[in-house]
């Protein structure tokens, strides 16, 4: 079977595609398109959610670092 598929002389893979795969794709094209659109939408929503969380996390890290830096400079000035 595999030799029939890969042998250029028998053109098995072309026959398989023309007789089975292509007709199946044509019959299910709308379902495939719907699934791809849904996946694209879910991916976009998940990406924007994670990106927003990343921005919030980065903001919190910067704010914490600024507060700690301010506390350190205040305590070092009071020691002088």
MODELLER restraints for C-alpha pairs under 7 A, 6 or more apart:
rsr = mdl.restraints
at = mdl.atoms
rsr.add(forms.Gaussian(group=physical.xy_distance, feature=features.Distance(at['CA:4:A'], at['CA:10:A']), mean=6.15, stdev=0.5))
rsr.add(forms.Gaussian(group=physical.xy_distance, feature=features.Distance(at['CA:4:A'], at['CA:12:A']), mean=5.30, stdev=0.5))
rsr.add(forms.Gaussian(group=physical.xy_distance, feature=features.Distance(at['CA:5:A'], at['CA:11:A']), mean=6.73, stdev=0.5))
rsr.add(forms.Gaussian(group=physical.xy_distance, feature=features.Distance(at['CA:5:A'], at['CA:12:A']), mean=4.22, stdev=0.5))
rsr.add(forms.Gaussian(group=physical.xy_distance, feature=features.Distance(at['CA:5:A'], at['CA:13:A']), mean=4.67, stdev=0.5))
rsr.add(forms.Gaussian(group=physical.xy_distance, feature=features.Distance(at['CA:6:A'], at['CA:12:A']), mean=6.75, stdev=0.5))
rsr.add(forms.Gaussian(group=physical.xy_distance, feature=features.Distance(at['CA:6:A'], at['CA:13:A']), mean=6.56, stdev=0.5))
